[in-house]
Amino acid sequence: MASAGSGMEEVRVSVLTPLKLVGLVCIFLALCLDLGAVLSPAWVTADHQYYLSLWESCRKPGNLDSWLCDCLFTRALMQALHSSYSAVSAYGLVLLKLCYYFFFPLDWQIATLALLLGGAAIILIAFLVGLISICVGSRRRFYRPVAVMLFAAVVLQVCSLVLYPIKFIETVSLKIYHEFNWGYGLAWGATIFSFGGAILYCLNPKNYEDYY
């Protein structure tokens, strides 16, 4: 009976563990920031004449009042169609490769989006596992998987956020002042909160469970 009572007491203390609750809040904030980053229209902006998001790029020529936008996936589909057609002739192959390299430098954008969405998906799974861990009796066994998933998400998102500015500078030439805007910043915020949540879920020494 005494053993059962102590076990129940341990479960109650574990439910109210502030570190894990704060870690879960960090995961939720990371998920929200990732959503905002993915939907943001402003990853790169340039003097109200150009903006680039994960989904499209838009320019505003000086002689026009409207924006001219290219959708990332529309252009990617065109690439695939051109690549299929290029098998018809050697001349078409050379021509379409030139078009690909000069007009469709999208590999890095697709890679950035894929890495960011992959990280966000892992964060979502970690959040759901964290919620489940609050509702079940044996919570400690969930702490390590949540931490591992969050660290994996951090690695994916850091890769995407390092790749993005490097490839942007290499492939996009703008003669006006431009800056990485709030969409890019939201993605870094999500990465930082994910890392914080992973650290909090790692802090689980049994001897300190009653104090934290």
Residue pairs with C-beta under 8 A, 6 or more apart in sequence:
10 209
11 137
11 139
13 209
13 210
14 20
14 139
14 140
14 209
15 134
15 139
17 209
17 212
18 212
19 200
19 203
19 204
19 212
20 130
20 133
20 134
20 139
20 143
20 200
20 201
22 200
23 130
23 146
23 196
23 197
23 200
23 201
24 127
24 130
24 131
24 134
24 197
26 193
26 194
26 196
26 197
26 200
27 123
27 126
27 127
27 130
27 146
27 150
27 193
27 194
27 197
28 127
29 189
29 190
29 193
30 123
30 153
30 189
30 190
30 191
30 193
30 194
30 197
31 120
31 123
31 124
31 127
31 190
32 190
33 186
33 187
33 189
33 190
33 193
34 116
34 119
34 120
34 123
34 157
34 186
34 187
34 190
35 120
36 183
36 186
37 54
37 116
37 183
37 184
37 186
37 187
37 190
38 54
38 113
38 116
38 117
38 120
40 53
40 54
40 181
40 182
40 183
40 186
41 51
41 53
41 56
41 183
42 51
42 53
42 181
42 182
42 183
43 51
43 52
43 53
43 54
43 164
43 180
43 181
43 183
43 184
44 50
44 51
44 52
44 168
44 172
44 178
44 179
44 180
44 181
44 184
45 51
45 52
45 178
45 179
45 181
46 174
46 176
46 177
46 178
46 179
47 176
47 177
47 178
48 60
49 59
49 60
49 62
49 176
50 57
50 58
50 59
50 60
50 174
50 176
50 178
51 57
51 58
51 181
52 58
52 168
52 172
53 183
54 72
54 109
54 112
54 113
54 116
54 183
55 71
55 72
55 73
55 113
56 69
56 70
56 71
56 72
57 69
57 70
57 72
58 67
58 68
58 69
58 70
59 67
59 68
59 69
60 66
60 67
60 68
61 68
72 106
72 109
72 110
72 113
75 104
75 106
76 104
76 106
76 110
78 104
79 100
79 104
79 106
82 96
82 99
82 100
83 96
83 100
85 92
85 96
86 92
86 93
86 95
86 96
86 97
87 93
105 171
105 172
108 163
108 164
108 167
108 168
108 171
109 167
111 160
111 163
112 160
112 163
112 164
112 167
113 160
115 156
115 157
115 159
115 160
115 163
116 156
116 157
116 160
116 161
116 187
118 153
118 156
119 152
119 153
119 154
119 156
119 157
119 160
119 190
119 191
119 194
120 153
120 190
122 149
122 150
122 152
122 153
122 156
123 149
123 150
123 153
123 190
123 194
125 149
126 145
126 146
126 149
126 150
126 153
126 197
129 142
129 145
129 146
129 149
130 142
130 146
130 201
132 142
133 139
133 142
133 143
133 146
136 142
140 204
140 206
143 201
143 202
143 204
144 201
146 197
146 198
146 201
147 198
147 201
147 202
150 194
150 195
150 197
150 198
150 201
151 195
151 198
153 194
154 191
154 194
154 195
154 198
157 187
157 190
157 191
157 194
158 191
160 187
161 184
161 187
161 188
161 191
164 184
165 180
165 184
203 212
